[in-house]
Amino acid sequence: MDCYIAKDGMMQNKQRGFTLTEMVIAMTITGVLSVVAVPQLMDFESEAQATTVLSTAGSFQTAVILAKTANMAFGSGMNGNDVRVWGKNGEPEGLIDFNGYGYPTKNDPGNNGTEITTSEHCAGLWHSLLESNQIVTTNNGDMADYVASFESPGCRYKYTKREGHSFFYNPTNGKVTPTIVEQES
């Protein structure tokens, strides 16, 4: 504590810093805010992950509908191999096989057969239908956003950043069904 003499000649104390009471109040307020704010921030991350899966599933559903429409307009109409739905002639990208219901099943140029039978078919279908920055593999690598797997009769795309979040594509009816697991409190 520093002392100085005021104009009236009296000695005055010059106070520096915070009192113990002020410090306790500041710490209490900080503690209350952290208890309230941290769960809210955790919830935002959970909501963002769910939104990512839902929007990707919606994009996949839209791509399935567009591919079926392109097949009906320019392809064989229903069951067909190597139908070009986008891209340039002579390139394997954009060639998709369609089943008897007219829905896209895989990208497997030159291979006759219109059914999904492997995880590689699922990953290839993703890459043929979606132009996406998301990384899709058939094994759970560190860099993968989704892991594609074959689950009869279609494909499951599991989101790697949140256990239980995924979507399923059923080529018998063209439906894409997301699965979102709620966070435990």
N, C-alpha and C positions, 0 to 999 in steps of 0.2 A: 504494500500500500504506500503510495506517495503522498507527501503532505506539501501544501503550499499555503502562502499567506494571501488572503483575500484583500480587496481594496479597503474594507473596513477594519483591517488589522487583525482579524481573527484567523486562527489557523484552521484550515479546511483539509479534509481527507479527499484524495482523488481515487475513486474506485475504478478498478480495471477488471474485466472478465465477467463471468456469470456467477450468480450465487448458487449454492447447492440446490435450493428450491427450484430455481429456473432450469437447472440441468435435469432434475428429476422430472419436471413437467415436460421438457422437450423429449426426453427418452420415453416417457409414457405415451406421448402423442405418436412418436415414431413407431413404437411397438404396436399400438392399435392400428395404425395405417398399414403396417406390414402384414398383420393378421388378416385384415380385410382385403388388401390389394393382391397379395400373392395368389390366393385361390381364384380370384377373378382372372388373373393373367394365365393361370393354368387352364382355366375353362376356355379362354380365347384360343389357345393352342389346340385343344381338343375339338373345338368348333371348326377351326380352320382345316384340320385334317379330315373331318367328316365332310366339309364342303368340298374339299379337293376330290374325294372319292365320288361324291354325288355328281359333281360337275363333269368329271371324267366319264362316269357311267352315262350321263346324259349325252355327252359328245359321241360316245360309242354307239348309243341307240340311234342318234341322228345319222351317223355314218352308215349303220346297217340299213336304215330306211333309204338313204340316198343310193347305196350300192344296189339294193333290190330294185329301185326305180330305174337306175341305169341299165341293169340287166334286163328288165322288162322292155325298156325302150330300144336298147342297142344290142343286147345279147341274145341268148337263146330263149329268154322268157322264163324258163324255170331251170331245170337241171342242166348245168353246163360246166365245162372245164375251160380254164384259161380265158375267161371273159374279161376284156379290157374295160375297166370302169374309169380309169384315169391314166395319165402318163402317155408316153410316146410309144409307137409301134416298135417292136424289136427289143424293148426293155422289159425285164420280168416284173418290175414294180407296177402295180396297178392291175395285174392279172389275178383274178380271183375266181375260185371255183364256187359254184352255187348248187345247193341241194334241190331235191324235188319240190320243196316248198317255195323255192325262189330266194332263199336267204343265203348270204355269204357264209362259206365254211372255212376256206383256207386259201393261202397263197402257196401253191406247190406246182410251179410251171412244168408242164410236160408230163406230170403224173396224173394219169386218169384215176378217177375216184373223187367223190364229192363229199365224203364224210370226214369230220374231224376225228382223228384217232390218236394224236400225240400232243404233248405240250408244245412242241416246235410248231405244229399247225396253229396253235392258239397264239403264240408269239408272232408268227408270220401274218396271221389275220389282223392282229393289232396294227402292225407296221403297214399293212396294205390299206387299212381303213382310216387310220388316224395319222395326221401329220402333227407330231407331238414332241416336246422337249423331254418328256418323261421317258426314263429308261425302263424297258421291259425285257426281262430275261426268263429263262426256264429254271434257274436256280437262284437261291437267295444270296446274291452277291452284295458286296458293300455299297455299290453304286446304284443298284436297282431301286426304282420307285415302285414297280409292280413285279410280281412273279406270276407268270402265266402257267397254268396247269390244266390238263385235260381231266374233266369230270363228266362222264357220259350223261347226256349226249353232247355237251358243249364245253365251254371254257370258263374257268374261274381265274380272275385277275385279283391277286391279293396285294393289298397296299402294305409295303414293308415298314412304313413309318409308324404304323399303329396296328397292333395285334387285333385281328378280328374284322378289320375294315376290308371289304372286297366288293366285287360285283361279278355276277354270273351271266354269261351270254348263252341263251338256248336257241340253237339254230333251227329247231323244229317249229318255233313260233315267232322267232325274231325278237324275243323279249330280252331286255337287259334288266337284271334285278340287283340293286345294291343291297349290301348288308353293312349296317353301321352298329358297332357295339358301344353302348353307353358307358361313360366313365363311371367307375365306382366312387362313391363319396366317402 
